[in-house]
Amino acid sequence: MSYGREQPGPRHGYTPRDDSEEDGFHQRAAEHASRNAGDSGGADFFSGIMGRFMGNKSQLANEEVDEQAAVAHHKKFFGGEDDGSEASSGSMGNAAAMQAIKMFAGGSGGSSQSELIGLAMSEASKLFDSQASSGRVSSDSSKESAVQQAGEMALKMYMKSQAQSQGGLMSLASKFM
């Protein structure tokens, strides 16, 4: 694995480089999330959430990714197919992770794993705020759980793409591009 450069991918030129073993990974991801979230969350908010799921990285690597559900959630929140139902933490987190992957596929998201995770978390934070302001968040959902779901999903998708290297994130992103 080469650090400091984008890795060639089968479509659109690259997949994010893995920077999770570098010093400051949590801080970079939290800062990236905070920068992209605007008023929806600060670096401390995102850093605390990352601490909750990054310790379970090996467990998350073995969990299945329901790509069809993630794509459906993305279409609901970002694709104009909103059915008007209440939003759950899981559906918002999945949609935000897919939005982050779509942004990476389009070249506007960054080039590292920390940026992908940070972008997914910031998208979830903004999506939660948007849904909450419309009164459409289910009573058992929280901003923290939506943001954590987005970070976990982005991490799982990234690890899955690395394991499958044929298509990876670009293959997943192509399902809704």
C-alpha positions in Angstrom: 0.0 0.0 0.0 1.4 3.4 -0.9 0.9 6.3 1.5 0.7 9.8 0.3 -0.7 9.1 -3.1 -4.0 8.1 -4.5 -4.3 4.4 -5.5 -5.4 3.5 -9.0 -8.9 2.1 -9.2 -10.9 0.4 -11.9 -13.1 3.4 -12.6 -12.7 7.1 -12.3 -9.0 6.7 -11.3 -8.7 6.0 -7.6 -9.8 4.7 -4.2 -8.9 6.4 -1.0 -5.5 5.6 0.5 -5.5 3.9 3.9 -4.1 6.3 6.5 -5.7 4.6 9.6 -2.3 3.5 10.9 -0.8 7.0 10.7 -0.5 9.2 13.8 -3.3 11.6 14.2 -5.9 9.5 12.2 -8.7 10.3 14.7 -7.8 13.9 14.8 -7.7 14.3 11.0 -11.0 12.5 10.5 -12.7 14.6 13.3 -11.3 17.8 11.9 -12.4 16.9 8.4 -15.9 16.1 9.7 -16.0 19.4 11.6 -14.9 21.5 8.7 -17.5 19.9 6.4 -20.3 19.9 9.0 -20.3 23.7 9.5 -22.6 24.5 12.4 -23.7 20.8 12.7 -20.8 19.7 15.0 -17.3 20.4 16.3 -14.1 18.3 16.3 -14.7 17.2 19.9 -18.2 15.9 19.0 -16.8 13.9 16.1 -13.7 12.7 17.9 -15.7 11.3 20.7 -17.9 9.3 18.3 -14.9 8.0 16.4 -13.4 6.7 19.6 -16.6 4.6 20.1 -16.3 2.7 16.9 -12.7 2.7 15.8 -11.8 0.4 18.7 -14.1 -2.2 17.1 -12.5 -2.0 13.7 -11.7 -5.7 13.5 -15.3 -6.6 14.5 -16.7 -4.1 11.9 -14.5 -5.7 9.2 -16.4 -8.9 9.6 -19.9 -7.4 9.5 -21.9 -7.6 6.4 -22.7 -4.5 4.4 -26.3 -4.3 3.1 -25.5 -2.3 0.0 -29.1 -2.4 -1.3 -30.4 -0.8 1.9 -27.7 1.8 1.8 -28.4 2.7 -1.8 -32.2 2.9 -1.0 -31.5 5.1 2.0 -29.3 7.3 -0.2 -32.0 7.7 -2.8 -34.5 8.6 -0.1 -32.5 11.4 1.5 -30.2 12.6 -1.4 -32.0 11.3 -4.5 -35.4 12.9 -4.3 -37.2 9.7 -3.5 -38.3 10.7 0.0 -41.5 8.9 1.0 -42.2 11.3 3.9 -41.6 8.6 6.6 -39.6 9.4 9.8 -35.9 9.1 9.6 -34.0 6.6 11.8 -30.4 6.9 12.9 -29.5 3.9 10.8 -31.1 5.1 7.6 -29.6 8.6 7.9 -26.1 7.1 8.7 -26.3 4.7 5.7 -27.4 7.5 3.4 -24.6 9.8 4.6 -22.0 7.1 4.1 -23.2 6.5 0.6 -23.2 10.3 -0.1 -19.6 10.4 1.1 -18.7 7.6 -1.3 -20.5 9.4 -4.1 -18.5 12.5 -3.4 -15.2 10.6 -3.4 -16.2 8.9 -6.6 -16.8 12.3 -8.1 -13.4 13.5 -7.0 -14.7 16.1 -4.5 -14.3 14.2 -1.2 -10.6 13.7 -0.7 -8.1 10.9 -1.0 -7.7 9.1 2.3 -9.7 6.8 4.6 -9.8 9.5 7.4 -11.3 12.0 4.9 -13.9 9.4 3.8 -15.0 8.7 7.4 -14.9 12.4 8.3 -17.0 13.2 5.3 -19.6 10.5 6.1 -19.9 11.7 9.7 -20.3 15.4 8.6 -23.0 14.4 6.0 -24.9 12.5 8.7 -24.7 15.4 11.1 -26.1 17.8 8.5 -28.7 15.3 7.4 -29.8 14.7 11.0 -30.1 18.5 11.6 -32.1 18.9 8.4 -34.5 16.1 9.2 -34.9 17.2 12.8 -35.7 20.8 11.7 -38.5 19.2 9.6 -39.7 17.2 12.6 -39.1 13.9 10.8 -36.7 12.1 13.0 -37.9 9.0 14.9 -38.1 9.4 18.6 -35.6 6.6 19.2 -32.9 8.3 17.0 -30.1 10.6 18.0 -27.6 12.7 16.2 -24.8 10.8 17.8 -26.1 7.4 16.7 -26.7 8.7 13.1 -23.1 10.1 13.0 -21.7 6.9 14.5 -23.7 4.7 12.0 -22.3 6.8 9.1 -18.7 6.5 10.4 -19.1 2.7 10.9 -20.7 2.2 7.5 -18.0 4.2 5.7 -15.3 2.2 7.5 -17.0 -1.1 6.7 -17.4 -0.1 3.0 -13.8 1.0 2.9 -12.5 -2.2 4.4 -14.7 -4.3 2.1 -13.4 -2.4 -0.9 -9.9 -3.1 0.1 -10.6 -6.8 0.6 -12.3 -7.0 -2.8 -10.0 -4.6 -4.7 -11.9 -5.4 -7.9 -14.2 -2.4 -8.1 -14.1 -1.4 -4.5 -15.8 1.9 -3.6 -16.1 2.8 -7.3 -18.2 -0.3 -8.0 -20.5 0.6 -5.1 -20.7 4.2 -6.1 -21.5 3.2 -9.7 -24.8 1.7 -8.5 -26.3 5.2 -8.1 -24.2 7.4 -10.4 
